[in-house]
């Protein structure tokens, strides 16, 4: 990690207790605004920004509608609202900035801005300038520590995820890293990187978790960080120094940018959710023909294990894919047992870099271009990456074109209990049934625990239950924390991306 430094003296703010909006709700919107409303009445807080609203896009320059969205709840530390935002993936290298901003929770005034390539800009950029375009953003949820005055940002990747030659040194330093900012100044205190020179869309999608980690005769204030690769890192949250072993291992080289590839990547020796490398026998199908097609695809693709470099001459296999490992929901912790509860995905992607001329012939143009072909598509499935030499074609989950079924054999997701003291697996089970999945997009309604993709987190109770509703089968489950067995389940209208605990007897999706 980069060196740590002590945070500045706190400067909290608060509204008078009897005033309107003394208790307020702060929310982010999909058009890039922060809104403050009175928690008792729902009315906008007139003293916050412009009659209850602040536009976080100020200073970003041109922003095409839909390019910037606040997709996770802002984090409030010492009276400062810290917000990142999503920048629509795969469109432009010169996409809107990933600048992080801190706002006064009462007035909505901009306290600071962190533009990683312009440390001289501490607020709005000078007239006629913008925050640096194309920098890594934070679309997921930050974690705050009021006592330390730090906010922990799981950072994403630079714009044009799958090509790195045009990135600056600060982008390479902070991309796909957990960055601790001093909440009073907006300056980095430390950072810890989980991927060097990321060209796999392995941005940190999970919120980190504050824990007291047992060390020697006591505990150390720590932060638990899951990654899409499946690695779990335990860091001293004061300094960013790993409390468990991390090893830099040699990884495959080559691809379209051989000089850009890092010779090593970090691997956590504490625990990983990742499974062994794929082999041809892992290819699966509904029939022998399906299996044959998938095995041929495996043989024809580039695959050298984790961090196989992107290629344009043929497809490459990325495993785990960009959905993890751990994504969105993060992990839950039972402090009484000292266990981590981690649900995870177990699917590859089947990718190819597409040269610019071919991408243009296919009609792959970015958001806002009049030639753009609108319609539903998975992330990365024909993203133009305008401004770099290659577009990207991602087959997320490696689905067969004929049936939509996955080439890799099940399970596609699981849930696991891990001893926080040793990193040892306590139990591990497939998570999710096949009831909403099937060939040609037709739900099979089969109650078989095949293990499905899952994106939400879990809530752990003192009574020994895990509540989770993250699988694709749209079921909410109560799981026995001791065994991993489902105690009861019920059908929801849709799946849940997260669960919140409200008081001793309420869990709300």
Legacy VTK file of the C-alpha trace (Angstrom):
# vtk DataFile Version 3.0
C-alpha trace
ASCII
DATASET POLYDATA
POINTS 509 float
0.000 0.000 0.000
0.995 3.624 -0.327
2.245 5.293 2.883
-0.330 6.313 5.457
-0.677 9.660 7.170
-2.874 10.832 10.017
-6.230 12.413 9.135
-6.855 16.067 9.878
-8.817 17.382 12.860
-12.539 16.596 12.499
-14.971 19.375 11.585
-18.486 17.959 12.065
-21.646 19.854 11.233
-25.206 19.399 12.461
-28.575 21.097 12.149
-30.334 22.340 15.338
-32.413 19.444 16.797
-35.787 21.198 16.431
-35.145 22.625 12.977
-36.744 21.258 9.806
-34.605 18.465 8.391
-32.759 17.943 11.671
-33.226 14.285 10.786
-32.741 13.885 7.075
-32.403 11.247 4.397
-29.688 11.678 1.765
-30.117 9.768 -1.480
-28.335 9.597 -4.805
-30.183 9.554 -8.119
-29.578 7.920 -11.471
-29.188 11.334 -13.112
-26.280 12.261 -10.829
-27.862 14.303 -8.030
-27.818 14.214 -4.244
-31.213 14.896 -2.684
-31.893 15.662 0.993
-35.396 15.253 2.441
-36.833 15.644 5.939
-37.012 12.150 7.453
-40.291 13.025 9.200
-42.156 14.636 6.316
-40.389 13.660 3.089
-40.180 17.315 2.062
-36.972 18.600 0.436
-34.488 20.265 2.784
-34.493 23.848 1.519
-31.125 24.618 3.144
-29.381 21.810 1.268
-27.891 22.861 -2.071
-30.505 24.196 -4.484
-33.743 23.633 -2.549
-32.732 20.150 -1.477
-30.631 19.038 -4.442
-26.972 19.077 -5.494
-25.752 18.144 -8.976
-22.548 16.111 -8.629
-21.832 16.472 -12.368
-20.764 20.108 -11.925
-17.170 20.440 -13.120
-17.234 17.306 -15.276
-17.773 19.119 -18.563
-20.028 17.532 -21.175
-22.007 14.610 -19.762
-24.195 12.703 -22.210
-27.483 11.722 -20.509
-27.163 8.294 -18.925
-23.378 8.384 -18.665
-23.215 9.377 -14.971
-25.393 7.812 -12.258
-25.219 7.433 -8.494
-25.837 3.714 -8.128
-25.038 3.216 -4.429
-25.988 4.990 -1.228
-23.646 7.854 -0.289
-21.547 7.394 2.852
-21.582 10.025 5.618
-18.524 10.405 7.845
-18.059 13.294 10.299
-20.822 15.287 8.680
-19.412 14.880 5.158
-21.384 13.121 2.424
-18.903 11.167 0.327
-20.148 10.110 -3.075
-18.785 8.450 -6.138
-20.799 7.493 -9.202
-21.058 5.041 -12.034
-19.714 6.032 -15.429
-21.343 3.913 -18.121
-18.854 1.210 -19.072
-17.330 0.602 -22.455
-18.356 3.789 -24.264
-15.490 6.305 -24.450
-11.893 6.495 -23.275
-12.591 10.198 -22.648
-15.623 9.424 -20.484
-16.700 11.732 -17.638
-14.338 11.883 -14.683
-14.433 9.441 -11.792
-13.857 12.336 -9.350
-14.889 11.661 -5.734
-16.626 14.506 -3.904
-17.370 15.375 -0.290
-20.360 17.607 0.546
-21.510 19.208 3.793
-24.410 17.067 5.049
-26.362 20.131 6.232
-25.744 22.765 3.561
-24.785 20.638 0.563
-21.707 22.807 0.067
-18.788 21.143 -1.704
-16.147 20.505 0.967
-13.584 18.897 -1.310
-13.012 16.950 -4.515
-10.470 14.235 -5.220
-9.311 14.128 -8.834
-6.503 11.580 -8.673
-4.504 13.068 -11.552
-4.907 16.690 -10.382
-4.045 16.923 -6.663
-3.915 20.705 -7.114
-7.706 20.740 -7.614
-9.341 20.544 -4.193
-12.762 21.914 -5.149
-14.276 22.834 -8.489
-11.796 22.985 -11.391
-10.625 26.388 -12.636
-12.884 28.160 -15.109
-12.674 26.581 -18.553
-11.286 23.295 -17.189
-12.882 20.027 -16.095
-12.011 17.199 -13.793
-9.770 14.686 -15.575
-11.796 12.586 -17.972
-11.645 8.805 -18.099
-10.316 8.289 -14.570
-11.403 5.357 -12.377
-14.729 5.840 -10.626
-16.328 4.351 -7.517
-19.790 3.033 -8.374
-20.212 0.794 -5.344
-20.592 1.638 -1.639
-17.865 3.231 0.455
-17.275 2.400 4.124
-16.567 5.033 6.773
-14.781 5.126 10.121
-15.872 8.148 12.175
-13.192 7.607 14.799
-10.328 7.586 12.312
-11.936 10.124 10.001
-11.326 7.891 7.004
-13.604 6.768 4.199
-12.676 3.628 2.270
-13.347 3.698 -1.479
-13.452 0.468 -3.534
-12.264 1.940 -6.814
-13.117 0.852 -10.323
-11.045 0.876 -13.473
-10.199 3.589 -15.974
-12.574 4.137 -18.879
-12.017 1.551 -21.634
-11.671 -1.342 -19.202
-9.928 -3.744 -21.563
-7.109 -1.532 -22.910
-4.480 0.183 -20.764
-1.855 1.887 -22.951
-3.380 5.369 -22.651
-3.689 5.472 -18.864
-1.712 7.892 -16.718
0.532 6.971 -13.790
-2.018 8.096 -11.149
-4.706 6.024 -12.876
-2.430 2.992 -12.762
-1.723 3.680 -9.088
-5.318 3.973 -7.866
-7.369 1.844 -10.286
-8.828 -1.350 -8.791
-7.617 -0.305 -5.345
-9.095 0.322 -1.937
-8.326 3.985 -1.290
-8.622 5.522 2.181
-9.380 9.248 2.019
-9.096 11.712 4.892
-12.734 12.789 5.054
-11.805 16.290 6.197
-9.495 17.075 3.280
-10.324 14.546 0.574
-6.665 13.578 0.268
-5.519 9.926 0.158
-4.168 8.498 3.412
-3.282 5.122 1.872
-4.229 2.755 -0.930
-4.040 -0.988 -1.535
-4.226 -2.382 -5.071
-5.767 -5.766 -5.889
-4.944 -5.814 -9.645
-2.009 -4.193 -11.402
-2.756 -2.678 -14.840
-6.297 -4.082 -14.859
-7.662 -5.050 -18.294
-10.231 -7.584 -17.032
-12.926 -5.287 -15.553
-11.945 -6.552 -12.102
-12.987 -3.304 -10.421
-13.796 -3.581 -6.720
-17.568 -4.037 -6.657
-18.005 -5.057 -3.020
-18.240 -2.779 -0.024
-15.417 -3.405 2.446
-16.311 -4.413 6.023
-14.883 -2.959 9.245
-13.791 -5.691 11.657
-11.701 -6.165 14.789
-9.130 -8.692 13.662
-7.554 -10.937 16.307
-3.800 -10.349 16.498
-1.526 -11.493 19.313
-3.264 -10.953 22.623
-5.858 -8.498 21.348
-7.440 -7.107 18.206
-6.447 -4.676 15.471
-8.877 -2.302 13.732
-9.059 -3.868 10.297
-10.991 -3.803 7.064
-12.026 -6.914 5.142
-11.924 -6.494 1.370
-13.426 -9.039 -1.074
-12.558 -8.979 -4.769
-14.033 -10.192 -8.043
-11.128 -12.612 -8.324
-12.431 -14.194 -5.109
-9.534 -13.154 -2.879
-10.286 -11.847 0.625
-7.804 -9.339 2.043
-7.482 -8.271 5.688
-5.861 -4.840 6.041
-5.034 -2.609 8.996
-7.580 0.114 8.357
-5.322 2.770 9.868
-2.440 2.171 7.473
-3.549 -0.213 4.703
-0.841 -2.721 5.663
-1.999 -6.338 5.141
-2.553 -8.272 8.376
-2.556 -11.568 6.480
-0.117 -12.757 3.855
-0.327 -11.457 0.281
1.870 -12.992 -2.399
2.900 -11.521 -5.739
2.809 -14.405 -8.231
3.945 -14.555 -11.857
1.032 -14.382 -14.303
0.670 -14.963 -18.067
2.185 -12.384 -20.420
1.495 -11.305 -24.001
-1.786 -10.240 -25.555
-2.275 -7.095 -27.639
-0.284 -4.909 -25.190
2.570 -7.125 -23.968
4.597 -4.210 -22.612
1.641 -3.155 -20.456
1.110 -6.410 -18.595
2.344 -6.660 -15.038
4.643 -9.631 -14.543
3.013 -10.415 -11.190
-0.375 -9.986 -9.529
-1.316 -10.068 -5.829
-2.921 -13.209 -4.402
-4.318 -13.434 -0.876
-2.985 -16.344 1.164
-5.656 -15.764 3.835
-8.584 -17.067 1.788
-9.879 -17.182 -1.761
-13.342 -17.959 -3.099
-11.804 -18.816 -6.471
-11.938 -22.379 -7.758
-9.120 -24.259 -9.559
-8.313 -23.358 -13.159
-10.759 -24.588 -15.782
-10.069 -27.714 -17.784
-11.741 -29.174 -20.843
-13.635 -31.674 -18.676
-15.382 -28.744 -16.928
-17.258 -28.022 -20.162
-20.900 -29.028 -19.879
-24.129 -29.025 -21.845
-27.697 -30.250 -22.020
-26.647 -32.810 -24.619
-23.439 -34.415 -25.925
-23.541 -31.957 -28.845
-23.634 -28.979 -26.456
-20.697 -30.388 -24.554
-18.760 -30.957 -27.768
-19.345 -27.363 -28.927
-18.168 -26.002 -25.574
-15.092 -28.232 -25.555
-14.164 -27.075 -29.048
-14.536 -23.471 -27.856
-12.290 -24.216 -24.893
-9.581 -25.697 -27.123
-9.704 -22.803 -29.578
-9.580 -20.046 -26.949
-6.576 -18.493 -25.249
-6.500 -19.639 -21.637
-3.484 -19.782 -19.350
-5.296 -19.539 -16.023
-5.916 -16.353 -14.005
-5.065 -13.082 -15.741
-4.870 -14.514 -19.253
-4.135 -11.373 -21.330
-6.864 -10.036 -23.662
-6.487 -11.072 -27.293
-7.968 -10.044 -30.642
-6.994 -12.957 -32.890
-9.280 -15.312 -30.972
-11.366 -15.393 -27.825
-9.824 -15.658 -24.388
-11.310 -17.184 -21.265
-11.523 -14.972 -18.191
-12.123 -16.939 -14.997
-13.592 -15.722 -12.729
-15.545 -13.406 -15.008
-16.303 -9.749 -14.319
-19.181 -10.712 -12.010
-16.861 -12.381 -9.540
-15.962 -13.923 -7.183
-17.521 -11.385 -4.878
-19.535 -8.542 -6.392
-22.089 -5.957 -5.228
-23.116 -7.446 -1.893
-19.777 -7.947 -0.181
-19.548 -10.253 2.818
-21.244 -10.463 6.221
-19.456 -11.054 9.521
-20.665 -12.848 12.656
-18.529 -11.285 15.419
-19.720 -13.804 18.030
-18.476 -16.844 16.124
-15.717 -15.005 14.323
-17.010 -16.169 10.953
-17.239 -14.534 7.545
-20.305 -15.374 5.435
-19.505 -14.940 1.746
-21.781 -15.641 -1.189
-19.991 -15.738 -4.512
-20.211 -16.352 -8.253
-18.381 -19.079 -10.163
-18.589 -18.318 -13.886
-16.131 -17.532 -16.669
-16.407 -14.942 -19.421
-15.615 -15.739 -23.061
-14.156 -12.534 -24.510
-12.540 -11.047 -27.580
-11.057 -7.659 -28.396
-12.555 -6.442 -31.680
-10.434 -4.207 -33.958
-11.940 -0.773 -34.583
-12.765 -1.296 -38.263
-14.622 -4.522 -37.491
-16.465 -2.861 -34.602
-17.616 -0.058 -36.905
-18.828 -2.603 -39.449
-20.854 -4.260 -36.691
-22.430 -0.931 -35.784
-20.874 -0.679 -32.328
-20.960 3.038 -31.584
-21.022 4.801 -28.208
-23.816 6.423 -26.249
-24.793 9.716 -27.849
-23.538 8.783 -31.326
-26.418 8.951 -33.834
-25.228 5.606 -35.235
-25.649 3.904 -31.841
-27.719 0.733 -31.956
-30.017 0.803 -28.950
-31.374 -2.335 -27.360
-30.921 -4.684 -24.406
-27.504 -6.297 -24.127
-25.280 -7.636 -21.380
-22.491 -5.367 -20.189
-19.556 -5.645 -22.568
-21.479 -7.444 -25.306
-20.411 -5.123 -28.103
-19.066 -2.128 -26.153
-17.285 0.245 -28.567
-14.540 1.626 -26.255
-14.266 4.642 -28.570
-10.857 6.286 -28.342
-8.789 3.084 -28.119
-7.926 0.643 -30.934
-10.317 -2.109 -29.830
-13.940 -2.610 -28.911
-14.816 -5.467 -26.566
-17.115 -8.441 -27.038
-17.876 -10.149 -23.721
-19.879 -13.362 -23.537
-20.766 -13.025 -19.843
-20.960 -16.429 -18.196
-19.909 -18.071 -21.498
-23.400 -18.840 -22.795
-24.155 -20.975 -25.831
-25.642 -18.912 -28.663
-28.219 -21.606 -29.431
-29.761 -22.238 -26.006
-28.420 -19.528 -23.720
-27.135 -22.233 -21.367
-23.702 -21.933 -19.771
-20.713 -23.885 -21.066
-19.130 -24.431 -17.654
-20.656 -27.135 -15.489
-22.532 -26.097 -12.310
-22.393 -24.764 -9.678
-22.436 -21.123 -10.812
-22.603 -19.674 -7.329
-22.161 -20.635 -3.715
-22.238 -19.501 -0.105
-19.459 -20.197 2.353
-18.601 -19.743 6.027
-14.970 -18.856 6.766
-13.181 -18.714 10.122
-11.901 -15.161 10.411
-8.993 -16.233 12.641
-7.520 -18.842 10.321
-9.094 -18.320 6.895
-10.299 -21.935 7.028
-13.545 -22.914 5.267
-16.166 -24.016 7.820
-18.756 -25.065 5.215
-19.436 -24.373 1.550
-22.651 -25.019 -0.386
-24.115 -24.303 -3.831
-26.467 -21.327 -3.576
-29.570 -20.955 -5.745
-31.988 -23.285 -7.529
-32.750 -23.732 -11.224
-36.412 -22.665 -10.895
-35.962 -19.404 -12.875
-33.291 -20.689 -15.270
-33.520 -22.893 -18.329
-32.755 -23.209 -22.046
-33.954 -20.472 -24.423
-34.716 -18.271 -21.398
-37.612 -20.504 -20.317
-37.755 -21.031 -16.519
-37.373 -24.715 -15.681
-39.053 -24.353 -12.235
-36.788 -27.171 -11.035
-36.021 -26.863 -7.292
-32.519 -28.283 -7.782
-29.675 -26.526 -5.964
-27.398 -26.048 -8.959
-25.873 -22.839 -7.567
-26.798 -19.703 -9.532
-25.206 -16.300 -10.063
-25.908 -14.018 -7.097
-25.251 -10.339 -6.580
-26.706 -9.265 -3.224
-25.261 -9.553 0.246
-26.370 -11.364 3.384
-27.479 -10.298 6.860
-26.382 -12.320 9.897
-28.409 -12.376 13.123
-27.381 -13.092 16.716
-29.836 -15.997 16.662
-27.649 -17.919 14.234
-29.498 -17.264 10.978
-28.307 -15.857 7.670
-30.931 -13.992 5.629
-30.168 -13.716 1.934
-32.151 -13.210 -1.277
-29.423 -12.745 -3.874
-29.790 -15.756 -6.188
-31.531 -15.701 -9.574
-34.349 -17.925 -8.260
-36.025 -14.948 -6.486
-36.177 -16.797 -3.154
-35.471 -15.299 0.243
-33.832 -17.798 2.561
-33.066 -18.201 6.219
-29.903 -20.292 6.460
-28.554 -22.029 9.569
-25.177 -20.409 10.115
-23.741 -23.542 11.735
-24.413 -25.878 8.804
-25.364 -23.815 5.751
-28.700 -25.642 5.521
-31.791 -23.654 4.508
-34.262 -23.435 7.410
-37.066 -21.830 5.386
-37.561 -19.988 2.135
-40.251 -18.023 0.341
-40.792 -16.572 -3.128
-40.293 -12.847 -3.769
-41.480 -10.839 -6.790
-37.795 -10.394 -7.655
-34.368 -10.903 -6.159
-32.812 -8.444 -3.695
-29.464 -6.738 -4.127
-29.055 -6.333 -0.356
-30.528 -6.701 3.111
-30.444 -4.175 5.950
-30.894 -4.851 9.645
-33.232 -2.411 11.416
-33.309 -3.042 15.136
-33.199 -6.381 16.945
-36.161 -7.975 15.184
-36.449 -6.468 11.707
-34.681 -7.249 8.469
-35.676 -5.155 5.457
-34.791 -5.765 1.808
LINES 1 510
509 0 1 2 3 4 5 6 7 8 9 10 11 12 13 14 15 16 17 18 19 20 21 22 23 24 25 26 27 28 29 30 31 32 33 34 35 36 37 38 39 40 41 42 43 44 45 46 47 48 49 50 51 52 53 54 55 56 57 58 59 60 61 62 63 64 65 66 67 68 69 70 71 72 73 74 75 76 77 78 79 80 81 82 83 84 85 86 87 88 89 90 91 92 93 94 95 96 97 98 99 100 101 102 103 104 105 106 107 108 109 110 111 112 113 114 115 116 117 118 119 120 121 122 123 124 125 126 127 128 129 130 131 132 133 134 135 136 137 138 139 140 141 142 143 144 145 146 147 148 149 150 151 152 153 154 155 156 157 158 159 160 161 162 163 164 165 166 167 168 169 170 171 172 173 174 175 176 177 178 179 180 181 182 183 184 185 186 187 188 189 190 191 192 193 194 195 196 197 198 199 200 201 202 203 204 205 206 207 208 209 210 211 212 213 214 215 216 217 218 219 220 221 222 223 224 225 226 227 228 229 230 231 232 233 234 235 236 237 238 239 240 241 242 243 244 245 246 247 248 249 250 251 252 253 254 255 256 257 258 259 260 261 262 263 264 265 266 267 268 269 270 271 272 273 274 275 276 277 278 279 280 281 282 283 284 285 286 287 288 289 290 291 292 293 294 295 296 297 298 299 300 301 302 303 304 305 306 307 308 309 310 311 312 313 314 315 316 317 318 319 320 321 322 323 324 325 326 327 328 329 330 331 332 333 334 335 336 337 338 339 340 341 342 343 344 345 346 347 348 349 350 351 352 353 354 355 356 357 358 359 360 361 362 363 364 365 366 367 368 369 370 371 372 373 374 375 376 377 378 379 380 381 382 383 384 385 386 387 388 389 390 391 392 393 394 395 396 397 398 399 400 401 402 403 404 405 406 407 408 409 410 411 412 413 414 415 416 417 418 419 420 421 422 423 424 425 426 427 428 429 430 431 432 433 434 435 436 437 438 439 440 441 442 443 444 445 446 447 448 449 450 451 452 453 454 455 456 457 458 459 460 461 462 463 464 465 466 467 468 469 470 471 472 473 474 475 476 477 478 479 480 481 482 483 484 485 486 487 488 489 490 491 492 493 494 495 496 497 498 499 500 501 502 503 504 505 506 507 508
